């Protein structure tokens, strides 16, 4: 099966996934749940979350999935600094979540492709680590369902930062 056929299959499988209409999510609860869920799998890696509390328009289950994947990627890249840091800050009517890593970074010419299904920057390292190249494609789809995009900043040899924005509830 070609990459295009696999990509079409993934898109069709995700076609029925939609966030709950007008769902609200408390960021303090979301990040607390993440810490509880991820604690057993982090092993020698520490998870530090510095997040302002807010109420955002988001499906908590889907955003939790998105963050678990981003944190998992940061953990894999954390070979120098065994701490994964997540930051959440309200900026006006948007809530910015960032997940940086101190890994090897991604070459600039690869950035635009990393959310393609089955695409991997370093295929040998990713396959050896159990990666399939679907994680960031799923994350991007979840971001799109929340009317946002994943934004990547990366420097080879320094690491990568991923961020996305969620809408803050006006009446919160």
C-alpha positions in Angstrom: 0.0 0.0 0.0 1.4 3.4 -1.0 1.8 6.3 1.4 -1.0 8.1 -0.4 -3.3 5.1 0.0 -2.4 4.9 3.7 -3.0 8.6 4.1 -6.4 8.4 2.5 -7.3 5.5 4.8 -6.3 7.5 7.9 -8.3 10.5 6.7 -11.4 8.2 6.2 -11.0 6.6 9.6 -10.8 10.0 11.3 -13.7 11.5 9.3 -16.2 10.6 12.1 -14.0 12.1 14.9 -15.4 15.4 16.0 -15.0 17.3 19.2 -18.0 17.7 21.4 -20.1 20.6 20.4 -19.3 23.7 22.5 -17.2 21.5 24.9 -15.4 23.3 27.7 -12.2 22.2 29.4 -10.5 23.4 32.5 -6.8 23.5 31.9 -5.9 22.8 35.5 -7.9 19.6 35.4 -6.5 18.7 32.0 -2.9 19.1 33.1 -3.5 17.3 36.4 -4.9 14.3 34.5 -1.9 14.3 32.2 0.5 14.2 35.1 -1.4 11.3 36.7 -1.7 9.3 33.4 1.9 9.8 32.3 3.7 9.4 35.6 4.1 5.6 35.3 5.5 5.8 31.7 7.9 8.7 32.2 10.5 6.5 34.1 13.7 8.7 34.5 12.1 11.7 32.7 10.5 14.4 34.8 7.4 16.2 33.6 7.1 19.9 34.6 3.9 21.7 33.8 3.7 25.5 34.2 0.2 26.4 33.2 -2.2 29.2 34.1 -5.7 27.9 34.9 -8.3 28.8 32.3 -11.4 27.4 30.7 -11.0 26.7 27.0 -13.2 25.6 24.2 -11.9 22.1 23.7 -12.8 18.4 23.8 -10.7 17.3 26.9 -10.2 13.8 25.7 -8.9 14.8 22.3 -6.6 17.6 23.7 -5.3 15.1 26.3 -4.5 12.7 23.4 -2.7 15.5 21.5 -0.7 16.5 24.6 0.3 12.9 25.5 1.7 12.5 22.0 3.6 15.7 22.1 5.0 15.0 25.5 5.9 11.4 24.4 7.8 12.9 21.4 9.6 15.4 23.7 10.5 12.5 26.1 12.0 10.5 23.2 14.0 13.6 22.2 15.1 14.3 25.8 18.4 12.5 25.6 20.4 15.5 27.0 17.9 17.1 29.4 15.7 14.4 31.1 12.9 16.9 31.8 9.9 17.6 29.6 8.4 21.0 30.2 4.9 22.0 29.2 3.7 25.6 29.4 0.2 27.0 29.1 -0.5 30.7 29.2 -3.5 32.8 28.4 -2.9 35.5 25.8 -6.1 37.6 25.4 -8.9 35.3 24.2 -6.5 32.5 23.3 -4.6 30.0 25.4 -1.1 29.0 24.2 0.3 25.6 25.0 4.0 24.9 24.2 5.9 21.7 24.5 9.7 22.2 23.8 12.4 19.5 23.7 16.1 19.7 23.8 16.6 17.0 21.1 18.5 17.0 17.9 16.1 19.4 16.1 14.5 19.1 12.7 16.0 20.5 9.5 14.1 23.4 8.2 13.3 21.6 4.9 11.6 18.8 6.8 9.3 20.9 9.1 6.5 21.2 6.5 6.3 17.4 6.1 6.4 16.2 9.7 2.6 16.2 10.1 2.1 14.0 7.0 0.9 10.5 7.9 3.8 8.0 8.0 6.4 10.6 7.4 9.5 10.4 9.7 12.5 12.7 9.7 14.9 9.9 10.8 13.3 6.7 9.7 15.9 4.3 11.2 15.7 5.9 14.7 12.0 6.3 14.7 11.3 2.7 13.6 13.7 1.3 16.2 11.9 3.3 18.9 8.5 1.8 17.8 7.3 4.9 15.9 5.0 4.7 12.9 4.9 8.2 11.7 1.3 8.7 12.7 1.6 10.7 15.9 2.0 14.2 14.6 -0.5 13.5 11.8 -3.1 12.7 14.5 -2.1 15.7 16.6 -2.5 18.0 13.6 -5.9 16.5 12.9 -7.0 17.1 16.5 -5.7 20.7 16.3 -7.7 21.3 13.1 -10.8 20.0 14.8 -10.2 22.7 17.4 -9.7 25.4 14.7 -6.0 25.7 15.3 -2.7 24.4 13.9 0.4 23.0 15.4 3.3 25.4 15.0 6.9 24.2 15.0 10.1 26.0 15.7 13.2 24.0 15.4 16.9 24.4 15.3 19.2 21.5 14.4 21.4 20.6 17.4 19.2 22.6 19.8 15.7 21.1 19.8 12.1 21.7 18.7 9.2 23.6 20.2 5.6 22.8 19.3 2.8 25.2 20.2 -0.9 25.5 19.5 -3.7 27.8 20.6 -7.1 27.1 22.1 -10.0 29.6 22.4 -10.7 30.8 25.9 -14.3 30.7 27.1 -15.6 34.2 27.3 -17.9 33.5 30.3 -15.3 31.7 32.4 
